[in-house]
Amino acid sequence: MIKAIVTDIEGTTSSIDFVHESLFPYARKHMRQFLRDNAGDERVQLELHEVEKVEGEDLSLDDAAEVLERWIAEDRKYTPLKALQGMIWAQGYAAGELKGHVYPDTPDYLRRWHQAGLSLFVYSSGSVEAQQLIFGHSQAGDLRPLFSGYFDTRVGAKREVDAYRRIAERVELAPDSILFLSDIGAELDAAQAAGFQTCQLLRDDKAVPAEGHRQARDFSEVILG
């Protein structure tokens, strides 16, 4: 029996195009100035140190900005990049320059599942802060009260089996009572290997059908059980 749903964001609750055509360009456009304006911020300094660890060398502020801009272009999943992007997006949402995209069926089914007593969680390569911004400033209003928790790459990469085992431990549920929703086959494979039930969302032509998983074109076709 399903007791919890863990959902991806891109291609699952929200459009991939929103992330790649709105969020990423916004972060890339503002990265350099953001670093200059917030060079003394302890959180920013911490993430810049992590960037240096990944690169294996000391970096000037402009060098770090160049590295981060390149990582955005390459869609790297590095945790310090995701954290800094989240800080930049927070400013964009606060200024009304960004609005979190969700598919039309997403708010309705999140509410239905929540009202049915299911615990809802998010697991995305974007930082927890970025996840909360998308759902807190969504086109459908603040959806954050529907979720019981959020997970990002700090729990592990999304294609690693151990990441899902850690999630199950943290939510204190048996893996086979958790349903994982994603559009990416390799992520679903990892979740399934950890004992999760799985369903692949095939919302558009960008999703590649994966064998061994139930499939749905939208949340109305997701089977619980």
C-alpha positions, 0 to 999 in steps of 0.5 A, a space after each residue: 500500500 502506497 503511503 508516500 509519493 516522492 516526485 521529481 520536478 522537471 518533466 514531472 510536476 513542471 515543464 523542462 522548458 521552464 527550467 532550461 529556458 527561464 531559470 537557467 538563463 536567469 541564473 546565468 545572466 545574474 551570476 557574476 553581479 550576484 557574486 560581486 554584490 554578495 561576496 561578503 555573505 557567509 553562505 556565498 563564500 561557503 559555496 564558492 569554496 566548494 566550487 574551488 574544491 571541485 575545480 581543484 584550485 583557488 579562484 578569483 571571483 570572476 574566475 568562479 563566475 566563469 566556472 559557474 556560468 560554464 556549469 550552467 551551460 553544461 547543466 552540471 548537477 554540482 551542489 554548490 552551483 544549485 545552491 547559488 542558483 537558488 539564491 539568485 532565483 530567490 531574488 528573482 521570485 521576490 522581485 516578481 521576475 520569476 513565477 514557478 511553472 507547474 502543469 495544470 493537473 499538478 496542483 489538483 492531484 497534489 491536493 487530492 493525494 495530500 487529502 487522501 493522507 499520503 505524505 508528499 516529498 520532492 526529490 530533485 537535483 535542484 537545491 531544496 531552496 530552489 524547489 521551495 521557490 518553484 512551489 512557493 511562487 507557483 502559477 497556482 499559488 503556494 503549494 508548499 503546505 502540501 509537502 512533508 519534505 524535500 530532498 536534493 543532491 545532498 542525499 545523493 545523486 538521483 541515479 544512485 540506489 543509495 540515495 533512495 535508500 537514504 530517503 526511505 530511512 529519513 521518511 521512516 517508511 518501507 521502500 515498497 510503500 513509497 511511489 517515485 514519480 519521474 520522467 527519467 528512466 535511470 532515476 526510476 531504475 535506481 529507485 526501483 532497485 532500492 525497493 520503491 514503486 515507480 511510475 514514469 511520466 511521459 508528458 511530452 516528446 522529450 521523455 524517453 519511455 523506459 522498460 520495467 516501469 508503469 507509465 502515465 501521460 499525466 497525474 490522472 493516469 498515475 495508479 496508486 497501489 
